[in-house]
Amino acid sequence: MPSDHDEVATRLRTAVLRLAHGLRAPAERHDLTPSRLTALGVLSAHGPLRIGDLARGMSITMPSASRLVDILVGADLVSRRSDPNDQRACLLELTPTGTAVLDSVRRESTQALAGRLAMLPEDQLATLAAALPQLDRLAQELTPGEPQPSRTRDDRREPIDGITAQGSDKPYRPY
């Protein structure tokens, strides 16, 4: 017999996935897949980044990140520029178009959700609001966090710790 934790986890997972699916419409109107949208969100919060840092921030492979970046550059959502610390590398950052598209998707999906929340009775809205800090903590623990800066030429022997959302001064916002 499933525990109460299992039941809550199952229902919460289902609700979160359904919410995410329902909020995807603005991104789809801009031809943004979840991966493309996440890349824009990571670059918005932590860019400019090297491609390896973007890959780690998204928990994807370098070849996948390279293909993704090519698509985003081709759509004029992301630009590449030389890394001033290493001319062999490039830095990725949002273009003005990329920023505008990401802002539009965020605004539209927030407005759609706010419209639905406005229909809830006050006690139900208060219950959701009270649960938000714990939901934020759960999300932070279950998702990849921030890309760490790339190593410089002088510290290449030091391991890269990976990414972590803990201790961040910016909230994790995949998009």
mmCIF file of the C-alpha atoms, coordinates in Angstrom:
data_MODEL
# 
_entry.id   MODEL 
# 
loop_
_atom_site.group_PDB 
_atom_site.id 
_atom_site.type_symbol 
_atom_site.label_atom_id 
_atom_site.label_alt_id 
_atom_site.label_comp_id 
_atom_site.label_asym_id 
_atom_site.label_entity_id 
_atom_site.label_seq_id 
_atom_site.pdbx_PDB_ins_code 
_atom_site.Cartn_x 
_atom_site.Cartn_y 
_atom_site.Cartn_z 
_atom_site.occupancy 
_atom_site.B_iso_or_equiv 
_atom_site.pdbx_formal_charge 
_atom_site.auth_seq_id 
_atom_site.auth_comp_id 
_atom_site.auth_asym_id 
_atom_site.auth_atom_id 
_atom_site.pdbx_PDB_model_num 
ATOM 1   C CA . MET A 1 1   ? 0.000   0.000  0.000   1.00 0.00 ? 1   MET A CA 1 
ATOM 2   C CA . PRO A 1 2   ? 1.449   3.407  -0.962  1.00 0.00 ? 2   PRO A CA 1 
ATOM 3   C CA . SER A 1 3   ? 2.433   5.761  1.840   1.00 0.00 ? 3   SER A CA 1 
ATOM 4   C CA . ASP A 1 4   ? 0.943   9.219  2.263   1.00 0.00 ? 4   ASP A CA 1 
ATOM 5   C CA . HIS A 1 5   ? 4.249   10.571 0.941   1.00 0.00 ? 5   HIS A CA 1 
ATOM 6   C CA . ASP A 1 6   ? 3.848   8.514  -2.225  1.00 0.00 ? 6   ASP A CA 1 
ATOM 7   C CA . GLU A 1 7   ? 0.291   9.717  -2.725  1.00 0.00 ? 7   GLU A CA 1 
ATOM 8   C CA . VAL A 1 8   ? 1.219   13.373 -2.215  1.00 0.00 ? 8   VAL A CA 1 
ATOM 9   C CA . ALA A 1 9   ? 4.255   12.985 -4.475  1.00 0.00 ? 9   ALA A CA 1 
ATOM 10  C CA . THR A 1 10  ? 2.155   11.389 -7.210  1.00 0.00 ? 10  THR A CA 1 
ATOM 11  C CA . ARG A 1 11  ? -0.536  14.047 -7.060  1.00 0.00 ? 11  ARG A CA 1 
ATOM 12  C CA . LEU A 1 12  ? 1.961   16.900 -6.862  1.00 0.00 ? 12  LEU A CA 1 
ATOM 13  C CA . ARG A 1 13  ? 3.988   15.541 -9.797  1.00 0.00 ? 13  ARG A CA 1 
ATOM 14  C CA . THR A 1 14  ? 0.841   15.200 -11.882 1.00 0.00 ? 14  THR A CA 1 
ATOM 15  C CA . ALA A 1 15  ? -0.364  18.702 -11.015 1.00 0.00 ? 15  ALA A CA 1 
ATOM 16  C CA . VAL A 1 16  ? 3.023   20.277 -11.735 1.00 0.00 ? 16  VAL A CA 1 
ATOM 17  C CA . LEU A 1 17  ? 3.321   18.516 -15.096 1.00 0.00 ? 17  LEU A CA 1 
ATOM 18  C CA . ARG A 1 18  ? -0.198  19.532 -16.079 1.00 0.00 ? 18  ARG A CA 1 
ATOM 19  C CA . LEU A 1 19  ? 0.476   23.130 -15.054 1.00 0.00 ? 19  LEU A CA 1 
ATOM 20  C CA . ALA A 1 20  ? 3.731   23.163 -17.018 1.00 0.00 ? 20  ALA A CA 1 
ATOM 21  C CA . HIS A 1 21  ? 1.982   21.754 -20.067 1.00 0.00 ? 21  HIS A CA 1 
ATOM 22  C CA . GLY A 1 22  ? -0.830  24.285 -19.793 1.00 0.00 ? 22  GLY A CA 1 
ATOM 23  C CA . LEU A 1 23  ? 1.604   27.188 -19.473 1.00 0.00 ? 23  LEU A CA 1 
ATOM 24  C CA . ARG A 1 24  ? 3.590   26.143 -22.548 1.00 0.00 ? 24  ARG A CA 1 
ATOM 25  C CA . ALA A 1 25  ? 1.268   27.767 -25.110 1.00 0.00 ? 25  ALA A CA 1 
ATOM 26  C CA . PRO A 1 26  ? 3.080   31.142 -25.208 1.00 0.00 ? 26  PRO A CA 1 
ATOM 27  C CA . ALA A 1 27  ? 6.394   29.387 -25.848 1.00 0.00 ? 27  ALA A CA 1 
ATOM 28  C CA . GLU A 1 28  ? 4.880   27.254 -28.588 1.00 0.00 ? 28  GLU A CA 1 
ATOM 29  C CA . ARG A 1 29  ? 3.590   30.383 -30.323 1.00 0.00 ? 29  ARG A CA 1 
ATOM 30  C CA . HIS A 1 30  ? 7.229   31.505 -30.529 1.00 0.00 ? 30  HIS A CA 1 
ATOM 31  C CA . ASP A 1 31  ? 8.348   28.057 -31.770 1.00 0.00 ? 31  ASP A CA 1 
ATOM 32  C CA . LEU A 1 32  ? 10.214  27.407 -28.519 1.00 0.00 ? 32  LEU A CA 1 
ATOM 33  C CA . THR A 1 33  ? 10.556  23.828 -27.375 1.00 0.00 ? 33  THR A CA 1 
ATOM 34  C CA . PRO A 1 34  ? 11.087  23.230 -23.656 1.00 0.00 ? 34  PRO A CA 1 
ATOM 35  C CA . SER A 1 35  ? 14.851  22.888 -24.267 1.00 0.00 ? 35  SER A CA 1 
ATOM 36  C CA . ARG A 1 36  ? 15.039  26.132 -26.237 1.00 0.00 ? 36  ARG A CA 1 
ATOM 37  C CA . LEU A 1 37  ? 13.042  27.945 -23.577 1.00 0.00 ? 37  LEU A CA 1 
ATOM 38  C CA . THR A 1 38  ? 15.227  26.556 -20.797 1.00 0.00 ? 38  THR A CA 1 
ATOM 39  C CA . ALA A 1 39  ? 18.382  27.646 -22.640 1.00 0.00 ? 39  ALA A CA 1 
ATOM 40  C CA . LEU A 1 40  ? 17.030  31.180 -22.949 1.00 0.00 ? 40  LEU A CA 1 
ATOM 41  C CA . GLY A 1 41  ? 16.117  31.177 -19.261 1.00 0.00 ? 41  GLY A CA 1 
ATOM 42  C CA . VAL A 1 42  ? 19.563  29.982 -18.189 1.00 0.00 ? 42  VAL A CA 1 
ATOM 43  C CA . LEU A 1 43  ? 21.260  32.577 -20.382 1.00 0.00 ? 43  LEU A CA 1 
ATOM 44  C CA . SER A 1 44  ? 18.941  35.290 -19.098 1.00 0.00 ? 44  SER A CA 1 
ATOM 45  C CA . ALA A 1 45  ? 19.710  34.481 -15.472 1.00 0.00 ? 45  ALA A CA 1 
ATOM 46  C CA . HIS A 1 46  ? 23.404  33.606 -15.744 1.00 0.00 ? 46  HIS A CA 1 
ATOM 47  C CA . GLY A 1 47  ? 24.797  34.726 -19.098 1.00 0.00 ? 47  GLY A CA 1 
ATOM 48  C CA . PRO A 1 48  ? 26.945  35.342 -20.873 1.00 0.00 ? 48  PRO A CA 1 
ATOM 49  C CA . LEU A 1 49  ? 28.102  31.721 -20.686 1.00 0.00 ? 49  LEU A CA 1 
ATOM 50  C CA . ARG A 1 50  ? 30.392  29.355 -22.496 1.00 0.00 ? 50  ARG A CA 1 
ATOM 51  C CA . ILE A 1 51  ? 28.621  26.506 -24.213 1.00 0.00 ? 51  ILE A CA 1 
ATOM 52  C CA . GLY A 1 52  ? 29.934  23.990 -21.665 1.00 0.00 ? 52  GLY A CA 1 
ATOM 53  C CA . ASP A 1 53  ? 28.483  26.055 -18.833 1.00 0.00 ? 53  ASP A CA 1 
ATOM 54  C CA . LEU A 1 54  ? 25.144  26.235 -20.629 1.00 0.00 ? 54  LEU A CA 1 
ATOM 55  C CA . ALA A 1 55  ? 25.223  22.455 -21.132 1.00 0.00 ? 55  ALA A CA 1 
ATOM 56  C CA . ARG A 1 56  ? 25.923  21.896 -17.431 1.00 0.00 ? 56  ARG A CA 1 
ATOM 57  C CA . GLY A 1 57  ? 23.247  24.418 -16.451 1.00 0.00 ? 57  GLY A CA 1 
ATOM 58  C CA . MET A 1 58  ? 20.729  22.489 -18.521 1.00 0.00 ? 58  MET A CA 1 
ATOM 59  C CA . SER A 1 59  ? 22.078  19.024 -17.656 1.00 0.00 ? 59  SER A CA 1 
ATOM 60  C CA . ILE A 1 60  ? 22.576  18.140 -21.308 1.00 0.00 ? 60  ILE A CA 1 
ATOM 61  C CA . THR A 1 61  ? 25.552  16.937 -23.329 1.00 0.00 ? 61  THR A CA 1 
ATOM 62  C CA . MET A 1 62  ? 27.891  19.245 -25.207 1.00 0.00 ? 62  MET A CA 1 
ATOM 63  C CA . PRO A 1 63  ? 26.753  17.924 -28.626 1.00 0.00 ? 63  PRO A CA 1 
ATOM 64  C CA . SER A 1 64  ? 23.121  18.569 -27.671 1.00 0.00 ? 64  SER A CA 1 
ATOM 65  C CA . ALA A 1 65  ? 24.009  22.049 -26.423 1.00 0.00 ? 65  ALA A CA 1 
ATOM 66  C CA . SER A 1 66  ? 25.897  22.783 -29.654 1.00 0.00 ? 66  SER A CA 1 
ATOM 67  C CA . ARG A 1 67  ? 22.906  21.816 -31.810 1.00 0.00 ? 67  ARG A CA 1 
ATOM 68  C CA . LEU A 1 68  ? 20.591  23.810 -29.565 1.00 0.00 ? 68  LEU A CA 1 
ATOM 69  C CA . VAL A 1 69  ? 22.803  26.890 -29.721 1.00 0.00 ? 69  VAL A CA 1 
ATOM 70  C CA . ASP A 1 70  ? 22.997  26.662 -33.520 1.00 0.00 ? 70  ASP A CA 1 
ATOM 71  C CA . ILE A 1 71  ? 19.186  26.736 -33.665 1.00 0.00 ? 71  ILE A CA 1 
ATOM 72  C CA . LEU A 1 72  ? 18.956  29.665 -31.237 1.00 0.00 ? 72  LEU A CA 1 
ATOM 73  C CA . VAL A 1 73  ? 21.645  31.630 -33.084 1.00 0.00 ? 73  VAL A CA 1 
ATOM 74  C CA . GLY A 1 74  ? 19.886  30.927 -36.389 1.00 0.00 ? 74  GLY A CA 1 
ATOM 75  C CA . ALA A 1 75  ? 16.655  32.291 -34.927 1.00 0.00 ? 75  ALA A CA 1 
ATOM 76  C CA . ASP A 1 76  ? 18.479  35.444 -33.711 1.00 0.00 ? 76  ASP A CA 1 
ATOM 77  C CA . LEU A 1 77  ? 17.631  34.624 -30.092 1.00 0.00 ? 77  LEU A CA 1 
ATOM 78  C CA . VAL A 1 78  ? 21.236  34.059 -28.968 1.00 0.00 ? 78  VAL A CA 1 
ATOM 79  C CA . SER A 1 79  ? 24.536  35.493 -30.144 1.00 0.00 ? 79  SER A CA 1 
ATOM 80  C CA . ARG A 1 80  ? 28.100  34.240 -29.922 1.00 0.00 ? 80  ARG A CA 1 
ATOM 81  C CA . ARG A 1 81  ? 31.049  36.480 -29.159 1.00 0.00 ? 81  ARG A CA 1 
ATOM 82  C CA . SER A 1 82  ? 34.683  35.845 -28.367 1.00 0.00 ? 82  SER A CA 1 
ATOM 83  C CA . ASP A 1 83  ? 35.563  35.110 -24.767 1.00 0.00 ? 83  ASP A CA 1 
ATOM 84  C CA . PRO A 1 84  ? 37.952  37.892 -23.705 1.00 0.00 ? 84  PRO A CA 1 
ATOM 85  C CA . ASN A 1 85  ? 39.724  35.430 -21.384 1.00 0.00 ? 85  ASN A CA 1 
ATOM 86  C CA . ASP A 1 86  ? 40.257  32.760 -24.041 1.00 0.00 ? 86  ASP A CA 1 
ATOM 87  C CA . GLN A 1 87  ? 40.084  33.672 -27.720 1.00 0.00 ? 87  GLN A CA 1 
ATOM 88  C CA . ARG A 1 88  ? 39.544  30.009 -28.618 1.00 0.00 ? 88  ARG A CA 1 
ATOM 89  C CA . ALA A 1 89  ? 36.214  30.003 -26.780 1.00 0.00 ? 89  ALA A CA 1 
ATOM 90  C CA . CYS A 1 90  ? 33.002  31.921 -27.275 1.00 0.00 ? 90  CYS A CA 1 
ATOM 91  C CA . LEU A 1 91  ? 30.417  33.332 -24.943 1.00 0.00 ? 91  LEU A CA 1 
ATOM 92  C CA . LEU A 1 92  ? 26.706  33.020 -25.532 1.00 0.00 ? 92  LEU A CA 1 
ATOM 93  C CA . GLU A 1 93  ? 24.208  35.685 -24.637 1.00 0.00 ? 93  GLU A CA 1 
ATOM 94  C CA . LEU A 1 94  ? 20.648  36.634 -25.426 1.00 0.00 ? 94  LEU A CA 1 
ATOM 95  C CA . THR A 1 95  ? 20.080  39.006 -28.306 1.00 0.00 ? 95  THR A CA 1 
ATOM 96  C CA . PRO A 1 96  ? 17.569  41.815 -27.872 1.00 0.00 ? 96  PRO A CA 1 
ATOM 97  C CA . THR A 1 97  ? 15.114  39.616 -29.795 1.00 0.00 ? 97  THR A CA 1 
ATOM 98  C CA . GLY A 1 98  ? 15.811  36.699 -27.446 1.00 0.00 ? 98  GLY A CA 1 
ATOM 99  C CA . THR A 1 99  ? 15.225  38.906 -24.426 1.00 0.00 ? 99  THR A CA 1 
ATOM 100 C CA . ALA A 1 100 ? 11.967  40.243 -25.880 1.00 0.00 ? 100 ALA A CA 1 
ATOM 101 C CA . VAL A 1 101 ? 10.686  36.753 -26.739 1.00 0.00 ? 101 VAL A CA 1 
ATOM 102 C CA . LEU A 1 102 ? 11.580  35.378 -23.306 1.00 0.00 ? 102 LEU A CA 1 
ATOM 103 C CA . ASP A 1 103 ? 9.958   38.359 -21.581 1.00 0.00 ? 103 ASP A CA 1 
ATOM 104 C CA . SER A 1 104 ? 6.821   37.896 -23.695 1.00 0.00 ? 104 SER A CA 1 
ATOM 105 C CA . VAL A 1 105 ? 6.582   34.174 -22.886 1.00 0.00 ? 105 VAL A CA 1 
ATOM 106 C CA . ARG A 1 106 ? 7.045   34.843 -19.179 1.00 0.00 ? 106 ARG A CA 1 
ATOM 107 C CA . ARG A 1 107 ? 4.498   37.657 -19.177 1.00 0.00 ? 107 ARG A CA 1 
ATOM 108 C CA . GLU A 1 108 ? 1.874   35.688 -21.145 1.00 0.00 ? 108 GLU A CA 1 
ATOM 109 C CA . SER A 1 109 ? 2.198   32.531 -19.057 1.00 0.00 ? 109 SER A CA 1 
ATOM 110 C CA . THR A 1 110 ? 2.120   34.534 -15.812 1.00 0.00 ? 110 THR A CA 1 
ATOM 111 C CA . GLN A 1 111 ? -1.001  36.374 -16.966 1.00 0.00 ? 111 GLN A CA 1 
ATOM 112 C CA . ALA A 1 112 ? -2.697  33.087 -17.899 1.00 0.00 ? 112 ALA A CA 1 
ATOM 113 C CA . LEU A 1 113 ? -1.958  31.611 -14.480 1.00 0.00 ? 113 LEU A CA 1 
ATOM 114 C CA . ALA A 1 114 ? -2.921  34.824 -12.658 1.00 0.00 ? 114 ALA A CA 1 
ATOM 115 C CA . GLY A 1 115 ? -6.260  34.778 -14.473 1.00 0.00 ? 115 GLY A CA 1 
ATOM 116 C CA . ARG A 1 116 ? -6.967  31.262 -13.220 1.00 0.00 ? 116 ARG A CA 1 
ATOM 117 C CA . LEU A 1 117 ? -5.831  32.106 -9.690  1.00 0.00 ? 117 LEU A CA 1 
ATOM 118 C CA . ALA A 1 118 ? -8.187  35.093 -9.661  1.00 0.00 ? 118 ALA A CA 1 
ATOM 119 C CA . MET A 1 119 ? -11.104 32.645 -9.959  1.00 0.00 ? 119 MET A CA 1 
ATOM 120 C CA . LEU A 1 120 ? -10.182 30.806 -6.755  1.00 0.00 ? 120 LEU A CA 1 
ATOM 121 C CA . PRO A 1 121 ? -11.852 31.546 -3.442  1.00 0.00 ? 121 PRO A CA 1 
ATOM 122 C CA . GLU A 1 122 ? -9.629  33.529 -1.074  1.00 0.00 ? 122 GLU A CA 1 
ATOM 123 C CA . ASP A 1 123 ? -9.041  30.593 1.285   1.00 0.00 ? 123 ASP A CA 1 
ATOM 124 C CA . GLN A 1 124 ? -7.787  28.386 -1.562  1.00 0.00 ? 124 GLN A CA 1 
ATOM 125 C CA . LEU A 1 125 ? -5.535  31.156 -2.857  1.00 0.00 ? 125 LEU A CA 1 
ATOM 126 C CA . ALA A 1 126 ? -4.160  31.628 0.671   1.00 0.00 ? 126 ALA A CA 1 
ATOM 127 C CA . THR A 1 127 ? -3.463  27.889 0.913   1.00 0.00 ? 127 THR A CA 1 
ATOM 128 C CA . LEU A 1 128 ? -1.517  27.963 -2.362  1.00 0.00 ? 128 LEU A CA 1 
ATOM 129 C CA . ALA A 1 129 ? 0.383   31.060 -1.282  1.00 0.00 ? 129 ALA A CA 1 
ATOM 130 C CA . ALA A 1 130 ? 1.329   29.432 2.027   1.00 0.00 ? 130 ALA A CA 1 
ATOM 131 C CA . ALA A 1 131 ? 2.675   26.365 0.183   1.00 0.00 ? 131 ALA A CA 1 
ATOM 132 C CA . LEU A 1 132 ? 4.911   28.374 -2.170  1.00 0.00 ? 132 LEU A CA 1 
ATOM 133 C CA . PRO A 1 133 ? 8.018   28.565 0.058   1.00 0.00 ? 133 PRO A CA 1 
ATOM 134 C CA . GLN A 1 134 ? 8.082   24.780 0.436   1.00 0.00 ? 134 GLN A CA 1 
ATOM 135 C CA . LEU A 1 135 ? 7.378   24.253 -3.258  1.00 0.00 ? 135 LEU A CA 1 
ATOM 136 C CA . ASP A 1 136 ? 10.263  26.601 -4.071  1.00 0.00 ? 136 ASP A CA 1 
ATOM 137 C CA . ARG A 1 137 ? 12.559  24.579 -1.783  1.00 0.00 ? 137 ARG A CA 1 
ATOM 138 C CA . LEU A 1 138 ? 11.464  21.299 -3.366  1.00 0.00 ? 138 LEU A CA 1 
ATOM 139 C CA . ALA A 1 139 ? 12.018  22.697 -6.848  1.00 0.00 ? 139 ALA A CA 1 
ATOM 140 C CA . GLN A 1 140 ? 15.449  23.957 -5.881  1.00 0.00 ? 140 GLN A CA 1 
ATOM 141 C CA . GLU A 1 141 ? 16.438  20.565 -4.504  1.00 0.00 ? 141 GLU A CA 1 
ATOM 142 C CA . LEU A 1 142 ? 15.143  18.645 -7.513  1.00 0.00 ? 142 LEU A CA 1 
ATOM 143 C CA . THR A 1 143 ? 16.408  20.818 -10.356 1.00 0.00 ? 143 THR A CA 1 
ATOM 144 C CA . PRO A 1 144 ? 19.812  21.687 -11.657 1.00 0.00 ? 144 PRO A CA 1 
ATOM 145 C CA . GLY A 1 145 ? 20.917  25.071 -10.484 1.00 0.00 ? 145 GLY A CA 1 
ATOM 146 C CA . GLU A 1 146 ? 23.318  27.606 -11.759 1.00 0.00 ? 146 GLU A CA 1 
ATOM 147 C CA . PRO A 1 147 ? 26.211  27.037 -14.064 1.00 0.00 ? 147 PRO A CA 1 
ATOM 148 C CA . GLN A 1 148 ? 29.507  27.779 -12.409 1.00 0.00 ? 148 GLN A CA 1 
ATOM 149 C CA . PRO A 1 149 ? 31.917  30.033 -14.304 1.00 0.00 ? 149 PRO A CA 1 
ATOM 150 C CA . SER A 1 150 ? 34.310  28.263 -16.618 1.00 0.00 ? 150 SER A CA 1 
ATOM 151 C CA . ARG A 1 151 ? 37.787  27.596 -15.411 1.00 0.00 ? 151 ARG A CA 1 
ATOM 152 C CA . THR A 1 152 ? 40.493  29.907 -16.617 1.00 0.00 ? 152 THR A CA 1 
ATOM 153 C CA . ARG A 1 153 ? 43.647  28.660 -18.297 1.00 0.00 ? 153 ARG A CA 1 
ATOM 154 C CA . ASP A 1 154 ? 45.474  28.920 -14.960 1.00 0.00 ? 154 ASP A CA 1 
ATOM 155 C CA . ASP A 1 155 ? 43.129  26.691 -13.004 1.00 0.00 ? 155 ASP A CA 1 
ATOM 156 C CA . ARG A 1 156 ? 42.288  23.921 -15.469 1.00 0.00 ? 156 ARG A CA 1 
ATOM 157 C CA . ARG A 1 157 ? 43.569  21.250 -13.106 1.00 0.00 ? 157 ARG A CA 1 
ATOM 158 C CA . GLU A 1 158 ? 40.918  22.174 -10.536 1.00 0.00 ? 158 GLU A CA 1 
ATOM 159 C CA . PRO A 1 159 ? 37.732  20.143 -10.809 1.00 0.00 ? 159 PRO A CA 1 
ATOM 160 C CA . ILE A 1 160 ? 34.526  21.839 -11.739 1.00 0.00 ? 160 ILE A CA 1 
ATOM 161 C CA . ASP A 1 161 ? 31.993  21.296 -8.990  1.00 0.00 ? 161 ASP A CA 1 
ATOM 162 C CA . GLY A 1 162 ? 29.114  21.387 -11.421 1.00 0.00 ? 162 GLY A CA 1 
ATOM 163 C CA . ILE A 1 163 ? 26.116  23.464 -10.755 1.00 0.00 ? 163 ILE A CA 1 
ATOM 164 C CA . THR A 1 164 ? 24.054  24.257 -7.735  1.00 0.00 ? 164 THR A CA 1 
ATOM 165 C CA . ALA A 1 165 ? 21.067  26.427 -7.088  1.00 0.00 ? 165 ALA A CA 1 
ATOM 166 C CA . GLN A 1 166 ? 21.826  26.701 -3.400  1.00 0.00 ? 166 GLN A CA 1 
ATOM 167 C CA . GLY A 1 167 ? 23.382  29.919 -2.199  1.00 0.00 ? 167 GLY A CA 1 
ATOM 168 C CA . SER A 1 168 ? 22.314  31.742 -5.329  1.00 0.00 ? 168 SER A CA 1 
ATOM 169 C CA . ASP A 1 169 ? 21.402  35.379 -5.312  1.00 0.00 ? 169 ASP A CA 1 
ATOM 170 C CA . LYS A 1 170 ? 19.105  34.693 -8.294  1.00 0.00 ? 170 LYS A CA 1 
ATOM 171 C CA . PRO A 1 171 ? 16.169  32.310 -8.202  1.00 0.00 ? 171 PRO A CA 1 
ATOM 172 C CA . TYR A 1 172 ? 16.269  29.323 -10.520 1.00 0.00 ? 172 TYR A CA 1 
ATOM 173 C CA . ARG A 1 173 ? 14.084  30.282 -13.445 1.00 0.00 ? 173 ARG A CA 1 
ATOM 174 C CA . PRO A 1 174 ? 14.236  27.744 -16.232 1.00 0.00 ? 174 PRO A CA 1 
ATOM 175 C CA . TYR A 1 175 ? 12.261  30.189 -18.347 1.00 0.00 ? 175 TYR A CA 1 
# 
